[in-house]
Amino acid sequence: MNVFYVRGHGLGHLTRTVKLIKTLDIESEDVLLITASKFTSYFSEFTIVLIDSSQNDLSTIIIDIIDKYNCKSFYVDTFPLGINGELIDVYKKKPKLDYHYVSRVLKWDFYLDTINTIYQPTFRTTFLIEHLYPDHYNWIKNVSIKLRIISLTTFKPNKQTKIFDKPYSLIIHSGGKEDLSKLCHFALSHPASKSMRLVVFSQVKIRLNHPAFIFMNVSYPVCQYFKYAHHIYTAGGFNLVHELTNYKHKHTIIPVSRKFDDQKFRKLHT
């Protein structure tokens, strides 16, 4: 069994992990997702164990899951030692597992300060999926047997969906209300979408008193709507930036603040 440890709470962490699973051509029945995300309903083809991030004994819980499911390979998303260092004891007590790291942009110095512990695991493979901070990359080189630059599989829609015949733009975001409001107000004043309908896809509900905005029921994934949109506005999270690579000519990235993710850095290096 291949374990994928996805500690992040958002949809993006699980989405990126599933893309990796598909890219590596791992069968769904051989996958176990350990996650605290509330978006697991989108990924029912996998075995999923939900964890409570507030628990103090996460290391013990993870080790028990590894033993229960006879896990052989352990993939770590984004946070190499866990968000709070919870993986350090796992590495120490389960040294025979094959560990793999999936490296996304991370505010490296801030992350290390948060962990407040120095520890170097050994990763059999680190997957490099985007440009990283230099210090982060140098650390990876020291702890990895193999570095593998990889381009993740993108979602391929079964159909291309046009919402309106007249030109319209999309606003796509799965984060908080404040960030969604920021994206909406930016799009409303952006020249590329002047006098157009602005179609909003989000799990978040906000009230905007302007007739340009149309809120649609969330459809996952939203890639079926990319082709016919006149323009697309998103924050700078990894997944949508990755999915919209072929639509750079009509994609505007509006970075939002995240504790560990540096969306301005990603936009600069996209």
PLY file of the C-alpha trace (Angstrom):
ply
format ascii 1.0
element vertex 270
property float x
property float y
property float z
element edge 269
property int vertex1
property int vertex2
end_header
0.00 0.00 0.00
1.20 3.50 -0.90
0.47 6.11 1.76
0.05 9.75 0.81
0.22 12.07 3.80
-1.73 15.21 2.94
-1.85 17.38 6.03
-3.13 20.57 4.34
-6.80 21.32 4.95
-7.64 22.79 1.53
-8.80 21.23 -1.70
-5.51 22.10 -3.40
-3.37 19.67 -1.42
-5.58 16.70 -2.26
-5.92 17.78 -5.89
-2.15 17.97 -6.32
-1.74 14.58 -4.65
-4.28 12.92 -6.94
-2.51 14.43 -9.96
0.73 12.86 -8.74
-0.96 9.48 -8.24
-2.24 9.60 -11.81
1.12 10.80 -13.16
2.90 7.90 -11.43
0.20 5.52 -12.68
-0.52 4.08 -9.24
-3.75 2.08 -9.07
-6.40 3.58 -6.81
-6.75 0.36 -4.80
-3.08 0.68 -3.85
-3.51 4.18 -2.42
-4.22 5.28 1.13
-4.75 8.99 1.78
-4.12 10.30 5.29
-5.58 13.77 5.43
-7.32 16.43 7.48
-9.02 17.91 4.42
-12.79 18.44 4.36
-12.87 17.87 0.58
-12.46 14.09 0.57
-15.87 13.50 -1.07
-14.31 14.39 -4.44
-11.91 11.44 -4.19
-14.06 8.47 -3.19
-12.06 6.04 -5.37
-9.29 5.98 -2.74
-9.06 4.57 0.76
-9.06 7.60 3.05
-8.25 7.95 6.73
-9.28 11.29 8.22
-7.16 12.72 10.99
-7.78 15.56 13.41
-4.94 18.07 13.09
-5.53 19.34 16.61
-4.52 16.03 18.19
-1.20 16.02 20.02
-0.36 12.37 19.28
-0.43 12.52 15.47
2.88 10.67 15.18
1.46 7.67 17.03
-1.75 7.78 14.99
0.21 7.82 11.71
2.41 4.91 12.82
-0.68 2.90 13.79
-2.20 3.54 10.35
1.04 2.44 8.66
1.01 -0.81 10.62
-2.70 -1.46 10.09
-2.51 -1.12 6.30
0.91 -2.77 5.86
2.27 0.31 4.11
5.53 0.12 2.16
5.86 3.59 0.59
5.10 6.91 2.24
4.64 10.09 0.18
4.81 13.45 1.95
3.04 16.47 0.47
4.67 19.93 0.82
5.76 19.81 4.47
8.73 17.39 4.70
8.66 17.09 8.49
4.91 17.61 8.84
3.29 20.95 9.57
4.25 20.71 13.23
7.13 18.23 13.03
4.83 15.26 13.56
6.64 13.17 10.93
10.00 13.19 12.70
9.00 10.37 15.06
7.52 8.48 12.11
10.85 8.62 10.27
12.71 7.50 13.38
10.39 4.62 14.30
9.70 3.42 10.74
13.14 3.69 9.10
12.56 0.85 6.61
9.73 2.57 4.75
10.44 4.13 1.36
9.85 7.85 1.87
9.12 10.22 -1.01
8.72 13.98 -0.87
6.50 16.11 -3.13
8.05 19.58 -3.03
5.88 22.63 -3.56
6.81 26.27 -2.93
7.30 26.71 0.80
8.36 29.74 2.84
11.36 27.74 3.93
12.94 29.78 6.72
9.54 30.50 8.24
8.65 26.80 8.06
11.88 25.77 9.82
11.28 28.38 12.51
7.80 26.94 13.02
9.11 23.39 13.37
11.93 24.60 15.67
13.71 21.24 15.29
16.64 20.18 13.16
16.19 16.78 11.56
17.18 15.32 8.20
15.18 12.34 6.94
16.19 10.35 3.89
13.86 10.51 0.90
14.25 7.85 -1.76
12.78 10.32 -4.25
11.92 13.98 -4.14
9.55 15.12 -6.85
10.29 18.65 -8.04
7.03 20.04 -9.40
7.84 23.76 -9.48
10.56 26.35 -8.84
11.58 26.50 -5.15
13.37 28.82 -2.75
17.14 28.15 -3.12
17.59 27.17 0.56
14.70 24.73 0.30
16.14 23.19 -2.84
19.62 22.85 -1.28
18.13 21.09 1.75
16.29 18.71 -0.56
19.52 17.81 -2.37
21.10 16.85 0.94
18.29 14.54 2.06
17.26 12.91 -1.24
18.74 9.86 -2.94
17.10 10.87 -6.21
15.67 14.13 -7.53
12.99 13.81 -10.18
11.66 16.81 -12.09
8.08 15.94 -12.94
5.21 17.55 -14.78
1.94 16.53 -13.17
-0.99 15.23 -15.15
-3.64 17.87 -15.81
-7.35 17.17 -15.64
-8.87 16.56 -19.04
-12.52 17.55 -19.31
-15.00 15.16 -20.90
-16.55 18.17 -22.60
-15.89 21.87 -23.13
-18.72 23.92 -21.64
-19.83 27.36 -22.78
-21.89 29.20 -20.17
-23.11 32.15 -22.27
-22.95 33.09 -25.94
-21.82 36.62 -25.11
-18.29 37.12 -23.71
-17.82 36.44 -20.01
-14.95 35.93 -17.58
-14.38 33.41 -14.80
-13.34 33.92 -11.20
-12.24 30.66 -9.56
-11.27 30.31 -5.91
-11.69 27.74 -3.12
-10.26 29.85 -0.29
-11.78 32.27 2.20
-14.38 35.01 1.79
-11.89 37.88 2.07
-9.68 36.46 -0.68
-12.64 35.75 -2.95
-13.87 39.29 -2.46
-10.41 40.58 -3.41
-10.45 38.58 -6.64
-13.97 39.71 -7.52
-13.25 43.39 -7.02
-10.04 43.10 -9.03
-11.87 41.43 -11.92
-14.64 44.01 -11.85
-12.18 46.84 -12.48
-9.89 44.95 -14.85
-9.91 46.22 -18.47
-9.95 42.70 -19.94
-13.42 42.09 -18.51
-15.00 45.51 -18.92
-18.82 45.34 -19.08
-18.78 41.52 -19.04
-20.55 39.01 -16.88
-18.26 37.65 -14.19
-18.98 34.01 -13.42
-17.78 32.94 -9.96
-16.92 29.35 -9.06
-16.23 28.88 -5.35
-17.23 26.80 -2.33
-17.35 30.12 -0.47
-20.51 32.22 -0.48
-20.25 36.00 -0.44
-22.71 38.77 -1.27
-21.70 41.28 -3.92
-24.14 44.00 -4.88
-23.25 44.28 -8.52
-25.21 42.80 -11.45
-22.02 41.63 -13.24
-21.49 38.74 -10.78
-23.10 35.36 -11.33
-22.42 32.62 -8.81
-22.46 29.08 -10.21
-22.79 25.78 -8.40
-19.35 24.35 -7.82
-18.29 21.87 -10.46
-15.10 19.90 -9.83
-12.85 20.07 -11.69
-13.64 23.39 -13.37
-11.37 22.84 -16.38
-14.38 22.21 -18.62
-15.10 25.97 -18.49
-11.63 27.29 -19.40
-11.82 27.17 -23.19
-14.76 29.50 -23.79
-14.03 32.06 -21.06
-12.81 35.42 -22.32
-10.58 35.84 -19.27
-9.87 33.88 -16.08
-8.98 35.24 -12.64
-7.53 33.09 -9.87
-5.31 33.39 -6.83
-1.77 32.04 -7.09
-2.23 28.55 -5.70
-0.32 25.71 -7.33
-3.18 23.77 -8.87
-4.99 26.43 -10.85
-1.73 28.01 -11.99
-0.68 24.55 -13.19
-4.04 23.77 -14.81
-4.09 27.09 -16.68
-0.61 26.80 -18.20
-2.10 26.54 -21.69
-4.26 29.62 -21.11
-1.62 32.08 -19.93
-2.75 34.60 -22.54
-6.07 35.05 -20.73
-5.18 34.15 -17.15
-4.57 36.78 -14.47
-3.02 35.63 -11.18
-3.90 37.68 -8.09
-1.65 36.39 -5.27
-3.20 36.11 -1.83
-1.45 35.73 1.50
-0.88 32.23 2.86
0.98 31.12 5.97
3.39 28.78 4.18
2.75 29.25 0.46
4.37 32.15 -1.40
2.03 32.95 -4.26
3.96 36.05 -5.33
7.06 33.88 -5.74
5.08 31.36 -7.79
3.67 34.07 -10.04
7.16 35.47 -10.58
8.50 32.08 -11.66
5.52 30.91 -13.72
0 1
1 2
2 3
3 4
4 5
5 6
6 7
7 8
8 9
9 10
10 11
11 12
12 13
13 14
14 15
15 16
16 17
17 18
18 19
19 20
20 21
21 22
22 23
23 24
24 25
25 26
26 27
27 28
28 29
29 30
30 31
31 32
32 33
33 34
34 35
35 36
36 37
37 38
38 39
39 40
40 41
41 42
42 43
43 44
44 45
45 46
46 47
47 48
48 49
49 50
50 51
51 52
52 53
53 54
54 55
55 56
56 57
57 58
58 59
59 60
60 61
61 62
62 63
63 64
64 65
65 66
66 67
67 68
68 69
69 70
70 71
71 72
72 73
73 74
74 75
75 76
76 77
77 78
78 79
79 80
80 81
81 82
82 83
83 84
84 85
85 86
86 87
87 88
88 89
89 90
90 91
91 92
92 93
93 94
94 95
95 96
96 97
97 98
98 99
99 100
100 101
101 102
102 103
103 104
104 105
105 106
106 107
107 108
108 109
109 110
110 111
111 112
112 113
113 114
114 115
115 116
116 117
117 118
118 119
119 120
120 121
121 122
122 123
123 124
124 125
125 126
126 127
127 128
128 129
129 130
130 131
131 132
132 133
133 134
134 135
135 136
136 137
137 138
138 139
139 140
140 141
141 142
142 143
143 144
144 145
145 146
146 147
147 148
148 149
149 150
150 151
151 152
152 153
153 154
154 155
155 156
156 157
157 158
158 159
159 160
160 161
161 162
162 163
163 164
164 165
165 166
166 167
167 168
168 169
169 170
170 171
171 172
172 173
173 174
174 175
175 176
176 177
177 178
178 179
179 180
180 181
181 182
182 183
183 184
184 185
185 186
186 187
187 188
188 189
189 190
190 191
191 192
192 193
193 194
194 195
195 196
196 197
197 198
198 199
199 200
200 201
201 202
202 203
203 204
204 205
205 206
206 207
207 208
208 209
209 210
210 211
211 212
212 213
213 214
214 215
215 216
216 217
217 218
218 219
219 220
220 221
221 222
222 223
223 224
224 225
225 226
226 227
227 228
228 229
229 230
230 231
231 232
232 233
233 234
234 235
235 236
236 237
237 238
238 239
239 240
240 241
241 242
242 243
243 244
244 245
245 246
246 247
247 248
248 249
249 250
250 251
251 252
252 253
253 254
254 255
255 256
256 257
257 258
258 259
259 260
260 261
261 262
262 263
263 264
264 265
265 266
266 267
267 268
268 269
